[in-house]
Amino acid sequence: MQALTDAIGTLEAFLDQGGILMYAIAALTLWMWVLIFERLVYFKGSLKGDIQQSLAQWESRKERKSWNAHQIRAALISRMDDKISSNLDMITALVALCPLMGLLGTVTGMIEVFGVLANTGGGDAKSMAGGVSKATIPTMAGMVAAISGVFASTYLTRIADNEKALFADHLTMDH
C-alpha cells in the first residue's frame, strides 16, 4: 500500500512540475488508452460473434444474385465496417491532440519565462529555469503519449482493415 501511495505522490509531483496542462494531457492519454483497450477487447471477443451473426443472416438468404441481394450485402458490410471501425477515428484524433496540448504547455511555460524576464530584467535565473521546466515537461509528456498511441492506433487499424476485408470476402454471391 505504501508503494502505491509513493507512486501516486511521485505522479502528482511530476504533473505539478508541468503545470495545469499536464492534467489535460494525462486525461487525454487515459481516454485514448481506454478506447484502445476497448477496441482490443472487442477484436479479441465480441467481433467473432458479430461476424458470425452477420454471416448467418447472409447465408440464410435463398437468393444472392439480385439487385436487392447486392444492396443487402452492401448494408451488412457497411454495418460491420461501422462496428469494426468504432472509436478508431477518436483514437487517431486523441493521438494528434496529445502533442498539441504539449505544445500549448510549452507556450504557457515560455510566457511564464518572459514574465519573469520582464519583472526581473533577466536576473532571476531560478525563476526562469522553473518556467523552462514548465515549458519542456508538457512537450515531452504530449510526445510520449502520442508515440504510444501511434503504435497502438496503427496496430488496431491494421486489424480493422484485415477484418473488414475478410468479412466482405466471406459474403459470397454463389447462389
C-alpha positions as CSV (number, residue, x, y, z in Angstrom):
1,M,0.0,0.0,0.0
2,Q,2.9,2.3,0.8
3,A,4.4,1.8,-2.7
4,L,1.1,2.8,-4.3
5,T,0.9,5.9,-2.1
6,D,4.5,6.8,-3.1
7,A,3.8,6.2,-6.8
8,I,0.7,8.5,-6.6
9,G,2.8,11.2,-4.8
10,T,5.5,11.0,-7.5
11,L,3.0,11.2,-10.3
12,E,1.3,14.2,-8.7
13,A,4.7,15.9,-8.3
14,F,5.5,15.3,-11.9
15,L,2.1,16.6,-13.1
16,D,2.6,19.7,-10.9
17,Q,6.0,20.4,-12.4
18,G,4.5,20.7,-15.9
19,G,1.6,22.9,-14.9
20,I,-2.2,22.6,-15.3
21,L,-1.9,21.3,-18.9
22,M,-0.2,18.2,-17.7
23,Y,-3.6,17.1,-16.1
24,A,-5.2,17.7,-19.5
25,I,-2.6,15.6,-21.2
26,A,-3.0,12.9,-18.6
27,A,-6.8,12.9,-19.1
28,L,-6.4,12.7,-22.9
29,T,-3.9,9.9,-22.6
30,L,-6.2,8.0,-20.2
31,W,-9.2,8.4,-22.5
32,M,-7.1,7.3,-25.5
33,W,-5.9,4.2,-23.8
34,V,-9.4,3.3,-22.5
35,L,-10.6,3.4,-26.1
36,I,-7.6,1.4,-27.3
37,F,-8.3,-1.3,-24.7
38,E,-12.0,-1.3,-25.6
39,R,-11.1,-2.0,-29.3
40,L,-8.6,-4.7,-28.3
41,V,-11.3,-6.4,-26.1
42,Y,-13.8,-6.1,-28.9
43,F,-11.4,-7.5,-31.5
44,K,-10.5,-10.5,-29.3
45,G,-14.0,-11.1,-28.0
46,S,-17.3,-9.8,-29.5
47,L,-16.1,-9.3,-33.1
48,K,-16.2,-13.0,-33.9
49,G,-19.8,-13.2,-32.7
50,D,-20.9,-10.1,-34.7
51,I,-19.3,-11.6,-37.8
52,Q,-20.9,-15.0,-37.3
53,Q,-24.3,-13.3,-36.8
54,S,-24.0,-11.3,-40.0
55,L,-22.7,-14.2,-42.0
56,A,-25.6,-16.3,-40.7
57,Q,-28.0,-13.6,-41.8
58,W,-26.5,-13.6,-45.3
59,E,-26.3,-17.4,-45.5
60,S,-30.0,-17.7,-44.6
61,R,-30.9,-15.9,-47.8
62,K,-32.2,-18.2,-50.6
63,E,-31.0,-16.0,-53.4
64,R,-28.0,-13.8,-53.6
65,K,-27.8,-12.6,-57.2
66,S,-30.5,-9.9,-57.5
67,W,-30.0,-6.2,-57.1
68,N,-31.9,-6.4,-53.8
69,A,-29.4,-9.0,-52.6
70,H,-26.5,-6.8,-53.6
71,Q,-28.0,-4.0,-51.6
72,I,-28.5,-6.2,-48.5
73,R,-24.9,-7.4,-48.8
74,A,-23.7,-3.8,-49.0
75,A,-25.7,-2.9,-46.0
76,L,-24.3,-5.9,-44.0
77,I,-20.7,-4.9,-45.0
78,S,-21.4,-1.3,-44.0
79,R,-22.8,-2.2,-40.6
80,M,-19.9,-4.5,-39.9
81,D,-17.4,-1.8,-41.1
82,D,-19.0,0.7,-38.6
83,K,-18.8,-1.8,-35.7
84,I,-15.1,-2.7,-36.6
85,S,-14.1,0.9,-37.0
86,S,-15.9,2.3,-34.0
87,N,-13.6,4.6,-31.9
88,L,-10.7,4.3,-34.3
89,D,-11.1,7.9,-35.5
90,M,-11.4,9.1,-32.0
91,I,-8.2,7.3,-31.1
92,T,-6.4,8.9,-34.1
93,A,-7.7,12.3,-33.0
94,L,-6.5,11.9,-29.5
95,V,-3.1,10.8,-30.8
96,A,-2.9,14.0,-32.7
97,L,-4.2,16.1,-29.8
98,C,-1.7,15.0,-27.2
99,P,1.4,16.7,-28.8
100,L,-0.7,19.8,-29.5
101,M,-1.6,20.0,-25.8
102,G,2.1,19.6,-25.0
103,L,2.9,22.4,-27.4
104,L,0.3,24.6,-25.6
105,G,2.1,23.7,-22.3
106,T,5.4,24.9,-24.0
107,V,3.8,28.2,-24.9
108,T,2.4,28.8,-21.4
109,G,5.7,27.9,-19.8
110,M,7.6,30.3,-22.1
111,I,5.1,33.0,-21.3
112,E,6.0,32.4,-17.7
113,V,9.7,32.8,-18.6
114,F,9.0,36.0,-20.4
115,G,7.0,37.3,-17.4
116,V,10.0,36.6,-15.2
117,L,12.3,38.3,-17.7
118,A,10.0,41.4,-17.8
119,N,9.8,41.6,-14.0
120,T,13.4,40.9,-13.0
121,G,15.2,42.0,-16.1
122,G,16.7,38.5,-16.5
123,G,18.5,38.5,-13.1
124,D,16.4,35.6,-11.6
125,A,17.8,32.5,-13.2
126,K,16.0,30.2,-10.8
127,S,12.5,31.5,-11.7
128,M,13.4,31.4,-15.4
129,A,14.6,27.8,-15.1
130,G,11.2,26.9,-13.5
131,G,9.4,28.4,-16.4
132,V,11.6,26.5,-18.9
133,S,11.0,23.3,-17.0
134,K,7.3,24.0,-17.1
135,A,7.6,24.5,-20.8
136,T,9.5,21.3,-21.6
137,I,7.8,18.8,-19.4
138,P,4.3,19.1,-21.1
139,T,6.0,18.8,-24.5
140,M,7.7,15.6,-23.5
141,A,4.6,14.2,-22.0
142,G,2.5,15.0,-25.0
143,M,5.0,13.4,-27.3
144,V,5.3,10.3,-25.2
145,A,1.6,9.9,-25.1
146,A,1.3,10.4,-28.8
147,I,4.0,8.0,-29.7
148,S,2.4,5.3,-27.5
149,G,-0.9,6.0,-29.2
150,V,0.5,5.9,-32.7
151,F,1.8,2.4,-32.3
152,A,-1.5,1.2,-30.8
153,S,-3.6,3.0,-33.4
154,T,-1.6,1.6,-36.3
155,Y,-2.0,-1.9,-34.9
156,L,-5.7,-1.5,-34.4
157,T,-6.2,0.0,-37.8
158,R,-4.3,-2.9,-39.4
159,I,-6.5,-5.4,-37.6
160,A,-9.7,-3.5,-38.5
161,D,-8.7,-3.3,-42.2
162,N,-8.0,-7.1,-42.3
163,E,-11.2,-8.0,-40.6
164,K,-13.3,-5.7,-42.9
165,A,-11.7,-7.3,-46.0
166,L,-12.2,-10.9,-44.7
167,F,-15.8,-10.2,-43.8
168,A,-16.6,-8.8,-47.3
169,D,-14.8,-11.8,-48.9
170,H,-17.0,-14.3,-46.8
171,L,-20.3,-12.8,-48.1
172,T,-20.3,-14.8,-51.3
173,M,-22.8,-14.4,-54.0
174,D,-22.7,-18.1,-55.2
175,H,-26.4,-18.9,-55.4
